[in-house]
Amino acid sequence: MTKTIKVALAGAGAFGIKHLDGIKNIGGVEVVSLISRDLEKTRETAAQYGIGHVTTDLNESLALKEVDAVILCTPTQMHAAQTLACLKAGKHVQVEIPLADTLKGADDVVALAKSSGLVAMCGHTRRFNPSHQYVHNQIKAGKFNIQQMDVQTYFFRRTNMNALGQARSWTDHLLWHHAAHTVDLFAYQAGSPIVKANAVQGPIHPALGIAMDMSIQLQAANGAICTLSLSFNNDGPLGTFFRYIGDTATYLARYDDLFTGKDEKIDVSQVAVSMNGIELQDREFFAAIQEGREPNSSVAQVVNCYKVLDSLEKQLNS
């Protein structure tokens, strides 16, 4: 009988809830500890999901012998340090995107993960969304090759708020968070490393201290190109929309839905065991732990994305 994996989840905000909902559908896994900054709200969430231990201190959860693995859904600026803490405590860890907000942070995590032998994974969810998995399967079968990706990542965030429209204690970032999704996905789908990257950004917001608009160009070693537009100023349909232009087809990916270039819907319901990308991401994490293998989207696999982001940041700051 396979041992139940006991999990601590840090960050009971919008994305933490998505993970808790996904884990409910996965057998052999139990969330035993919930960590978040507001103790009363965390207790309420823990009660809803039947979680016995509640704290505001990650170290308290890491000290629990029963905890095998940790999922981090905390603010971006904490990711690298908290991932290192989990690995040093001997816990398998999945950290939500981004792995870090500096290249040094990402490199430090990769080095410790390698020496520890633990499963260390980053939540690059686009690898797991059924829409993008469908395209990936077409590429692996030799039926489709990317010539160009055109991607729009648009939100309306002129104040600090999360995906539920609630006040957020930290400031999100177009480059180190939202661009990371596409930079990683482009290289993953192209099956080729990024060799050219350029970026420009709009004015810095006077209160948030970040650029609210950004444009990025990428080219892979095999010649495929990607154009990415990002905005926190977009007062309209929100989210990320992908157009794959290839040698045999055009695909439009809108979250978990996929369409042809002529807007004909493609059935992706049989691509995986779920239509929920977060759940599929978590399934891969737990399967890797049980099978003692490297997961898809391991920190070692995604670190090249952060090397590209670092080069783009240097361009933008020069």
N, C-alpha and C positions, 0 to 999 in steps of 0.2 A: 504493500500500500504506500502510495506517494505521500510524503509528509506535507501537511498544510503549511503554506508559506505565510508567515505572520508579517504584516506590513504596518509601517508607520507612515502617515501622510502628513506632510507639512504644507500649510497654506490652504485654508478652508474657504477660499474665495471662489470666483466663477469657475476657474479651471480645476480647482480641487474638487468641486462638486461634480464636474464632468467625469473625473477619474473615479470618484466614489460610485457614481451611477454605472459606469462601465464595469467596475470590479464586481458589482452585484451579479453580473452575468457570467462570471468566470469561476469555475469550480476549483477547489483546492487552495483558495486564497482567502485570508481573513485580515481585515484592517483592525488592528488592536490598539492603535494609538493615533490620536489626532492632535496636531500642533498648529496653533494660529495665534495671532497677537491679541485678539479680543477674547478673553477667557469665557465670558458669558455666552457670546455668540457661538463659540467653539463647542461649548457644552450642549447647546441647543442642537447644533448640527450632529454632534456625536450621538445624542439621544435618538435622532431621526434614523441614523444608520447603525445603531446598535454597537457603537464603539465604546469600549470600557475605560480607556485611559485618555485623559485630556490634559494638555499642558500648553504653556506659552514658550517653553524652552526646548529647543531641538535636542540639546545635550541630555536632557532628562529622558527623552525617548530612546536616544542612542545607548543609554546605559541599561535599558531593558534587555535582558538576555534572550527573551522570547522573540524579539524583533529580528527578522532575517533580512528585511529589505526596506528601503525608504523611497518614497516618491516625493520629490520636491516641486511644489507649485508656488513658490515664494517669489518675492520681487527679484527682477533680473540682477540687481546689484549684489544679491546674496548668493547667487547660484554657484559660482566657483568655490567660494570658501565653505559653503555648506556641503557641497559634493565631496570636497576633500575631507571634511569632518566625518561624513558617513563612511568613507573608505577607510579612514584611520580607525574607526570604531569596528571595522570588520563587517560592515553591512553592504549588501548589494544596493545599487542606487540607480534610480531613473530621475533625471532632472529635466524639468520642462525647458523648452527652448527659450532663450539661448543658453548654451553651455556656459558661457561667460560673457562679460562685456569688455574683455581685453584678451589679446592673444596669449599673453603670459598666463592668465588664469586658465585658459583652455589647455595650454601646453602642460601646466602643472597637474591638471586633472588627468590628462592622458598618461603622463609618466607614472603617477601613483596607481592608476587603474591597472596599468600593465604589470607593475611589480606586485600588486596585491593579489592578482588572479581572480578578483571579484567581477561580477557583471556590472558594468557601468555603461549606461545608455542615456542618450539625449532625445527628448521628445520632438523629433522632426516629423510631425504628424503627417505631412504631405506624402511621405513615403508609404503611409498606411491607408490613406483614404482610398476607398474602392475605385473611385474615378481615376486616380493616378496609378493605382495598381493595374487597372485594365490597360492603360497605355504602356506601362512597364512590361506587362506580359506580351503585348504586341511587339515591343522592341526586342525582347529576349527571344521571341519566336522568329525573328528576322522578317517580320511583316511590315515594320514601320521604323523609320529613322527620322530623327528631328533635324529639320533645317533651321527652324527659328521658333523660339518661344516668346510670346508677348503677354506680359503679366501686369495686372493692375491690382494694387493693394490700397484700398480706400476706406478711411474711417473719418468720423467727425469727433475729434478729441481736442477741443481747445481748452479743456480743463482736465485734471487728473481723474479719470473714471475708468472702471473695468468693463468687461463685456456685458455685464448686467446693468450698466448705467449707474453703478454705485461709486461713491467717492473712493479714491485710491490713495494710499499713503506715499506712493512713489511715482516717478515719471517714466512712462514708456519711451521706447526709442525706435525710430524707423529703421535705422541701419542695423544695430546689433540684435534687434528682435525680429522685426517684420521682414526685412530684407534677407535675413538668415534662412527663412523658409524657402525662398525662391532660389537663392544662391546654391544651397545644398541640393534642392530638387533638380535644378538644371543640370548640374554635374552628374547626379545620380541617373537621371533619365538619358542624358547624352552618352553615358558610359565613358566619359572623357573628362580629364581635369580642366579647370578653367585656367587659361593662359593669358587672357587680357581682361582687364576690368577698369571701367571709368565711371565717375560719378560727378554729378553737380547737385547742389541743394539750394532751396529757397531761403528767405529770411529766417533768422532765429527768433522764436517767439519771446517777447520781452519778459513774460512771467515764467514760462516753462523752461526756457533756456535751451530748447532744442529746435532743429529745423523741422518745419511742419510739412515740407514738400521736398521730394527727392526723385532724381532720375538716374538709373544705373544701366550701363551696357556691359554685357559679358560675352566672351567668346571662348569656346572649348577648343582643346587641341585638335579635335577632329573637324573643326570648321563651323560647327553649329553656333548660332548666336542667340542671345536673349536680351530683350528690352524690358526693364522693370520700372514702372511708375508707382510711387508711393505718396500718400497724402493723409494728413490728419485734418485737413481743411475741407474735405469732401462732404457737402451737405446733400447727400443723395443715397442711392443704394450702397450698402456697406459690405465689405468683405474683400476676398481676393478672387480674381477671375483669370483663368489661364487659357490661352489659345496656343495649342501645339500645331505648328505647321510642319508637315513632313513630306517625305517623298511619295507616299501613297495615300495620304489622308490628311484631314484637318480635324482636330478634336477641340471642343470647348469644355473645360472643367470648371464647374461652379460648386465648390465644396464637394459633397458626395455625389453630385449629379454629373453626368457626362453626356455631351451632345456631339453630333457631327458638325462640320463646318456650315451645314445648311440648317442647323438648329433642330435636327431630328434626334430625339432622345435615345440613348443607348442603355440597355438594361445591364446594370452592373450588380444586380442583387445576388448573383451567384459567384462573384469574384472571391469573396471571403465569407467567413461564418457570421459576419455582422456587417451592417452598413455604417457602424459608428467607428470613425478613425481612431478616437481616443481609446476605445475598448480594444481595438485591434493592436494598437501600440502597446497597451498593457499586457495583452495576451502574449506578445512577442517577448516582453521583459520577463514574465514569469516562466515561459517555456524555456528561455535561455538559462534561467537559474536552475530549473529542474533537469535540463539536459546537459548542463555544464559546458555551454558553448557561447561564442560571441553572438550577440543579438544584431539584427539589422538595426542600423542607426546607433551603433556603439560609439562611444566618445572617440575612439580611434578612427572610425570611419568618417565622422563628421568634422574632424578638426580642420581639414583643408578649407571648409567653408569659412572658418574664423580667420584663417590666414588671408583669404580674399577680403573679408570685412576689415581686417586690420590695414590692408593696403589701401582700401577705399577711404578709410578714416584719415589716413595720412595725406591722401590726395585732397580731401575736403578741408583739412586743417592747414594745408601749405599755402 
